[in-house]
Amino acid sequence: MNKKRSFASDNWSGVCPEIMQALVEVNADHNPAYGELEDPANKAAIEKFKSHFGENISVFFVYNGTAANVLGVGQLMHSYHAVVTAKTAHINEDECAAPEKFLGSKIIEIETDDGKITANQVKPFLKSIGFQHHAQPKVISISQVTEMGTIYTADEIRELADFAHDNNMFLHLDGARIANATVALNTDFKSITTDTGVDVLSFGGTKNGLMFGEAVVFFNKELAKDFEYFRKQGMQLHSKMRYISVQFDRYLSDNLWKTNALAANKMAQRLATSLAQFSALHITQEVKANGLFVLMPEELITKLQKEYFFHIWNESPKDEMGRKEVRLMCSWDTTEEDIEGFVKLLKQYLK
């Protein structure tokens, strides 16, 4: 097995030491199961969320991002409703049709080059509202960071939230990489969620140093009514809840989330600067967070993947040179040595 760190996904990274230590410490004693009976780990983690997002929230922990997205969105809609989202959105392309299977709802996809959608792009689907033969648009779902590495500004999120609420809809935010977006925008979590009108957030940490676990955050407690039963029915109630909650307690303390995200974003910028020297390569999206999308000759992809694995994002040739688009992801633990080794290999093959 290749021992070099890959650029395949920030999911490939390890658990950061601070999180691992928190897991070791919580393992020493017994705690109430299921987060019940004032479980101190669960209570502490929820208080940390409130310190970042405000008091009027409800927080529920689940195993993974797919569950956070499916259950978070599902809480807001009936089976005859529809989710409007970007074609590239994780909830549309990478959940193995989990929303359709478990919610019985339709996903309406919007073609977009940069992974972002606007209110004007959603507007045409409003014609279905009130027409009994059509699925009823109910939730707009956006990703932050998007699956194309781009980022919504606070104003862009607010515009979508206002549009949704004006049309009796909700706004869901898939925040698998929300920490990376927050530091890229030089802001805080609250400014791009609570203050912009987001209704429900899938808050991720696994891509930024956690071992496992995500959180579903509702910004109106009324929307969270009976969600604990929906979570249980959805097979996402972790019996030893403390092993998820203690990670978030530590993650949201002492700016650990920020330190890790800044490190990943910084390495992505360094990699982007290094790749700019190669005329055979072309970065297709402005590098905002911790991911790069790059047009690369097919023969070069094959050679590089043997040493530093990464994914081909688009198998179809994207330009007249026949280059394919690949994705290069940096993680909280990507090092300068990782970048230098990758660039050295590039120079070797492109000399």
C-alpha positions in Angstrom: 0.0 0.0 0.0 1.3 3.4 -0.9 2.4 5.2 2.3 2.3 8.7 0.8 -0.5 10.9 1.9 -3.0 11.1 -1.0 -5.0 14.0 -2.4 -8.0 11.8 -2.9 -10.3 13.2 -0.1 -10.1 14.9 3.3 -12.0 11.8 4.4 -8.8 9.9 3.9 -7.0 11.9 6.7 -6.5 10.6 10.2 -8.0 11.8 13.5 -6.3 14.9 14.9 -4.5 14.3 18.2 -6.8 16.6 20.2 -9.9 14.6 19.2 -8.2 11.3 19.8 -7.2 12.4 23.3 -10.8 13.5 24.0 -12.0 10.0 22.9 -9.4 8.4 25.2 -10.5 10.5 28.2 -14.2 9.9 27.8 -13.6 6.2 27.5 -12.4 6.0 31.1 -15.8 6.1 32.7 -19.4 5.1 32.3 -21.8 7.6 30.8 -25.6 7.4 30.3 -26.5 5.9 27.0 -28.2 7.6 24.0 -27.3 11.1 25.4 -30.0 10.7 28.0 -30.1 11.5 31.8 -28.0 14.7 31.4 -25.1 12.9 29.8 -22.3 15.4 30.6 -20.5 14.8 27.3 -23.7 15.4 25.3 -24.7 18.4 27.3 -21.3 20.0 27.0 -21.2 19.5 23.2 -24.7 21.1 22.8 -23.6 24.1 24.9 -20.6 24.5 22.6 -22.9 24.5 19.5 -25.0 27.2 21.2 -22.0 29.3 21.9 -21.3 29.3 18.1 -24.8 29.4 16.7 -27.0 31.0 19.3 -29.4 29.7 22.0 -32.5 29.1 19.9 -31.2 25.9 18.2 -31.7 22.2 18.6 -28.8 19.8 18.0 -28.9 16.1 17.3 -25.9 13.9 16.7 -25.8 11.2 14.0 -23.2 8.8 12.5 -22.5 10.4 9.1 -23.2 13.1 6.5 -25.6 11.0 4.5 -27.8 10.6 7.6 -27.5 14.3 8.5 -28.6 15.3 5.1 -31.4 12.8 4.6 -32.9 13.2 8.1 -32.4 16.9 8.3 -34.1 17.5 5.0 -36.7 14.8 5.7 -37.8 16.6 8.9 -39.0 19.5 6.8 -41.1 17.8 4.1 -43.6 15.1 3.1 -43.1 12.4 0.5 -45.0 14.5 -2.1 -42.5 17.4 -1.7 -39.3 18.0 -3.6 -35.8 19.2 -2.8 -34.2 21.7 -5.3 -30.5 21.6 -5.4 -27.4 21.8 -7.7 -26.9 18.8 -9.9 -23.4 18.3 -8.4 -24.8 18.4 -4.8 -23.8 15.5 -2.6 -27.5 14.9 -1.7 -28.2 14.4 -5.4 -25.1 12.5 -6.7 -23.4 10.9 -3.7 -26.0 9.5 -1.3 -26.8 6.4 -3.4 -30.4 7.6 -3.8 -30.8 7.5 0.0 -33.1 10.6 0.0 -35.4 9.0 -2.6 -35.5 5.7 -0.9 -36.0 6.8 2.7 -38.1 10.0 2.1 -39.9 8.9 -1.0 -39.3 12.5 -2.3 -38.2 13.9 -5.6 -34.9 15.7 -6.1 -35.0 18.5 -8.7 -31.5 19.2 -9.9 -30.1 22.5 -11.4 -27.2 22.5 -13.9 -24.4 24.7 -12.7 -20.8 25.1 -13.6 -19.5 26.2 -10.2 -21.8 24.1 -7.9 -23.7 27.2 -6.7 -27.4 27.9 -7.3 -29.4 31.2 -7.1 -33.0 32.1 -6.4 -33.5 32.9 -10.1 -32.6 29.4 -10.9 -35.1 28.0 -8.4 -37.9 30.3 -9.5 -39.1 28.4 -12.5 -40.0 25.4 -10.3 -42.4 27.5 -8.3 -45.0 26.9 -11.1 -45.5 23.4 -9.7 -46.7 24.8 -6.3 -50.4 24.2 -5.9 -50.6 21.9 -9.0 -51.6 18.5 -7.7 -49.9 16.5 -10.5 -46.5 17.8 -9.6 -44.1 17.2 -6.7 -44.2 20.3 -4.5 -40.9 22.2 -4.1 -40.3 22.5 -0.4 -36.6 22.6 0.4 -33.7 24.3 -1.2 -30.5 22.5 -0.4 -27.0 24.0 -0.8 -23.5 22.8 0.0 -20.9 24.9 1.9 -18.2 24.3 0.6 -19.8 23.2 -2.7 -18.8 20.0 -4.4 -16.9 22.2 -6.9 -14.8 23.8 -4.2 -16.7 27.1 -4.4 -18.2 29.1 -1.5 -21.5 30.9 -0.9 -21.1 34.4 0.7 -23.4 35.3 3.5 -25.4 37.6 1.2 -25.9 34.7 -1.3 -27.2 32.4 1.4 -29.5 35.1 2.8 -30.9 35.7 -0.7 -31.8 32.0 -1.0 -33.2 31.9 2.5 -35.4 34.9 2.0 -36.6 33.5 -1.3 -37.4 30.1 0.3 -39.3 31.7 3.1 -41.2 34.0 0.8 -42.4 31.0 -1.0 -43.3 28.7 2.0 -40.0 26.7 1.5 -37.0 25.9 3.7 -33.3 26.3 3.3 -31.0 23.3 4.1 -27.2 23.7 4.2 -25.0 20.7 3.8 -22.0 21.8 5.8 -19.7 18.9 5.4 -16.8 21.4 4.9 -18.4 24.4 6.6 -15.3 25.0 8.7 -13.2 25.4 5.5 -15.8 27.9 4.1 -15.9 29.8 7.4 -12.2 30.5 7.5 -12.0 31.2 3.8 -14.7 33.9 4.3 -12.8 35.1 7.4 -16.0 35.0 9.5 -17.8 32.8 12.0 -20.4 30.0 11.8 -23.2 32.2 13.0 -22.8 34.8 10.3 -23.4 32.3 7.5 -26.1 30.2 9.1 -28.2 31.7 12.0 -27.9 35.2 10.7 -28.7 34.4 7.1 -31.9 32.4 7.7 -30.7 28.8 7.3 -33.4 26.5 8.6 -31.4 23.3 9.1 -27.7 22.6 8.9 -25.8 19.3 8.4 -22.7 20.2 10.4 -19.7 18.1 9.5 -16.4 17.4 11.3 -15.2 14.1 9.9 -13.4 15.9 7.0 -11.6 18.2 9.4 -10.1 15.9 12.1 -13.0 13.9 13.7 -13.1 10.1 13.7 -16.8 9.9 12.9 -20.1 11.7 13.6 -22.0 14.7 12.3 -24.7 17.0 13.8 -28.1 18.1 12.6 -28.7 21.7 13.7 -32.2 23.3 13.6 -32.3 27.1 13.9 -35.9 27.0 15.0 -36.8 24.6 17.8 -40.3 24.2 16.4 -38.8 22.6 13.3 -37.1 20.0 15.4 -40.3 18.8 17.1 -40.2 14.9 17.4 -36.9 14.7 15.5 -35.6 12.4 18.2 -38.1 9.8 17.0 -37.2 10.4 13.3 -33.5 9.9 14.1 -34.2 6.7 16.0 -36.4 5.4 13.2 -33.6 6.3 10.8 -31.2 4.1 12.6 -29.0 7.0 13.7 -29.4 7.0 17.5 -25.9 6.1 18.7 -26.1 4.2 22.0 -22.7 5.4 23.2 -23.5 8.9 22.2 -20.6 10.3 24.2 -18.1 9.1 21.5 -19.7 11.5 19.0 -20.5 14.4 21.3 -17.1 14.5 23.1 -15.5 15.0 19.7 -17.7 18.0 18.9 -17.1 19.4 22.4 -13.4 19.4 21.8 -13.6 20.4 18.1 -15.6 23.5 19.0 -13.2 24.5 21.8 -10.0 26.6 21.5 -10.6 27.2 17.8 -9.5 23.6 16.9 -12.0 23.6 14.0 -10.4 26.8 12.8 -6.8 25.7 13.2 -7.5 22.5 11.2 -9.5 24.2 8.4 -6.9 27.0 8.0 -4.2 24.4 7.7 -6.1 22.5 4.9 -6.9 25.7 3.1 -3.4 27.0 3.3 -2.0 23.8 1.8 -4.6 24.0 -1.1 -3.4 27.6 -1.8 0.2 26.4 -1.8 -0.6 23.6 -4.1 -2.5 25.9 -6.5 0.5 28.3 -6.6 2.8 25.4 -7.4 0.6 24.0 -10.2 0.3 27.4 -11.9 3.9 26.9 -13.3 2.8 24.0 -15.4 1.3 24.9 -18.8 0.0 21.4 -19.2 -2.4 21.9 -16.3 -5.3 24.3 -15.8 -7.2 25.0 -12.6 -10.9 25.2 -13.5 -12.3 26.8 -10.3 -10.9 29.6 -8.2 -9.4 27.9 -5.2 -11.3 29.1 -2.1 -11.1 26.3 0.4 -9.2 23.0 0.5 -10.0 21.5 -2.9 -8.6 22.1 -6.4 -10.2 21.1 -9.7 -7.6 20.7 -12.4 -7.5 19.8 -16.1 -4.7 17.2 -16.6 -3.5 15.0 -19.5 -4.7 11.5 -19.1 -1.3 9.8 -19.3 -0.1 12.1 -16.5 -3.0 11.2 -14.3 -2.2 7.5 -14.6 1.4 8.1 -13.6 0.7 10.4 -10.7 -2.0 8.2 -9.2 0.6 5.5 -8.6 2.4 7.7 -6.1 -0.3 10.1 -4.9 -3.8 8.9 -5.4 -6.6 11.3 -6.4 -9.9 11.1 -8.1 -10.8 11.9 -11.7 -13.8 14.3 -11.3 -14.9 14.2 -15.0 -14.1 11.2 -17.2 -15.0 13.1 -20.4 -12.3 15.2 -22.0 -12.9 18.8 -21.1 -11.0 20.6 -23.8 -9.4 20.3 -27.2 -6.2 18.9 -25.6 -8.2 15.9 -24.3 -7.4 16.8 -20.7 -9.7 15.3 -17.9 -10.7 17.2 -14.8 -9.3 15.8 -11.6 -9.9 16.8 -7.9 -7.1 17.3 -5.5 -8.1 17.6 -1.9 -5.9 18.9 1.0 -6.6 17.9 4.6 -5.9 19.3 8.1 -2.8 17.1 8.1 -1.5 17.8 4.6 2.1 19.0 4.9 4.4 21.1 2.8 6.4 18.0 2.2 3.3 16.4 0.7 3.0 19.3 -1.7 6.7 19.4 -2.6 6.8 15.7 -3.3 3.8 15.9 -5.6 5.2 18.9 -7.4 8.6 17.2 -7.8 6.9 14.2 -9.4 5.1 16.6 -11.8 8.3 18.2 -12.8 9.8 14.8 -13.4 7.0 13.8 -15.8 6.5 17.1 -17.5 10.2 18.0 -18.1 
